[in-house]
Amino acid sequence: MPKTFYTERDIEDLARQGVRSLVVDDNAVLTDLAYEKARQLGLELVNKNDKPPAAPERPYIAGASPAAAAPAVRAGTTGAVPPRSSDLRKRVYDAVVARLGDSVDPKLLDTIIRRVLKSIDTN
C-alpha cells in the first residue's frame, strides 16, 4: 500500500478545514515540521496503538504479568535457598547508589525496589 506524506503545509490545510485529529499509522509519514505544526495548531495525531510515535516500550508498565518476569529472575537459583527480600533489597539499593551516587532520591529508590521485589514474589 502506498504511503501518504504530510508536510507542514498539509497540516495547515487540514487545520483550516476543521480537522482536529489525524490517524498516523505505518502508511502515514509526517515531516518533522509537520509534527511541530500539528502540535502548534492543536491537531491531535492519533497513533494506531494510542501512544506517541517516539514513546518507548515499557512492558513493566504496560501490564506484563509478574509471573512472566519471575522465571528469568529465579533461573539461577537451582535448589539454593533464595535470599530474603530485605537482604536482596539492601544489596540492590547499595548497588544502585554506588552506580548513580547522590543523583537518586533514596525514598523513591526504596519504593521502586520494594515494588519490583514484590512483583517477582521474593520472600
N, C-alpha and C positions, 0 to 999 in steps of 0.2 A: 504494500500500500504506500502511496507517495506521502512524503512529509509536507506539512504546512509550516512555512516560515513566517514569523511575525516580527516586524521591526517596530521601532518607536512610533513611526507614523501610523502603522496598522493599529497599535494600541490607542493612539489618539483618536483615530476614526471610530473604533469600537466604542470608546467612551462618549464621543459626540453622538453616537446613535443610541445611547442609553443602555448599552450593555454593561452589566455590573459584575459579571464573572465570566471566566474563560476556562474551559477544561483543558488542562495540559497533560498530555499522555505521550506515549512513545512516538506518535506521529506528529507532534507539535514541537517546533523548535523556536525558542524566543532568543533574540539577541540580548546582550547584557543591558543595552539601553532600553529595550522593550520591557525587561523586568523592572528597571528603575522607573520608567514612565508609568507602568501599571501600579506600582507602589505609590507614586506621587498622585495619581488620579483616583486612587481607591478602587481600582479594578482588581477583584479577587481572582487569583489564579488557583483554580481547584485542581488538585492532583488526583489521579485515579485512586491512590491509596490514602488520600486526605492528609498528606503531610507535605511540607515544603520540599522542593526538588533537591536541596542540599542537606536535608536532615539525615543525621547518622542513624544507623540501625542500632537499637538498644533493646536486645531481647530480654534483658533483665527487667526492663520497664514494660515492655510490650506484652507481657503475660506469659513468659516462658515458665513452665511449671518448675517448682523447686526440685521435684523428683528427677527432672531431666538433667539438672546440674549436679545432683548428688553423686551419681556413679563416677563421674570424672574425678571428683574430689576424693572419693573413697577407694579408688582403684589401687593405690599404692599400699593400702593397709591390709595386706593379706594375713589374717589371723592375728595381727598385732592389736594391742589394746589402743583404741583411739584416744588422742589427747583430750583432756577435759576442756570444755568450752572456755573456761576462764583462762587456762594456760594458753590455749590457742589464740584467744582474743588478745592477750598481753603480747604474745610473740608477733602477731600481725601488726598490732599497734606500734610496737617498738621498731619493726622493720619499716613501716611507712614513715614514722618520724625520722628515722635515720636517713631515709632516702630524700624526704621532702623538707626536713628541718622545720623551722618556725612558720613556714607558709601555710600550715594546716591548722584548722580550728580543732582543738582537742576534743571538745564536746561533740562536734559534728562527726569527726573521725570515729569516735567511740560508738556513736549511734549507727553509723554505716556498718561498722564491723559487727555489731550485735545483730543487725538485721540480716546481714549475709550469713552469719553463722546460724541464725535461727532458720533461714531458708534452706540451708543444707542439712538441717536437723542434727547438729552436733550435741553431745551431752554435756 
